[in-house]
Amino acid sequence: QVQVMESGGGLVQAGGSLRLSCTASGLSLADYAMGWFRQVPGKKREGVSCIGWTGATIWYVDSVKGRFTISRDNDKNTLYLQMNNLKPEDTAMYYCAADGGCYNEYDAPVAKGFNYWGQGTQVTVSS
């Protein structure tokens, strides 16, 4: 009934850009807080960015501030993560998550709190 899917990952050189997209069926993204997470093998999944259901709350992990931008197009029911000036340390599997908590500018979202997840899209940044 509910399906979330990411796209837009790929291989890019350091300093390059990618835009990730997240679409959902059976779920109106405008009604839910949404998040982007990333994970590398052997490490815990970390929050990258999130946006509250009203759009008033936006959070970024410190390492991507000034480089990444989260946005949502309610008419297209699509969530985006624009990633600029990519660095090798950004290499990870990126996941879109729906229906969790995006609390404020300072508090990271909790992966376990999100109810719906995409399959992930790989981002690889070469040096």
Secondary structure, 3 states (H helix, E strand, C coil): CCEEEEECCEEEECCCCEEEEEEEECCCHHHCCEEEEEECCCCCCEEEEEECCCCCCEEECHHHCCCEEEEEECCCCEEEEEECCCCHHHCEEEEEEECCCCCCCCCCCCHHHCCEECCCEEEEEEC
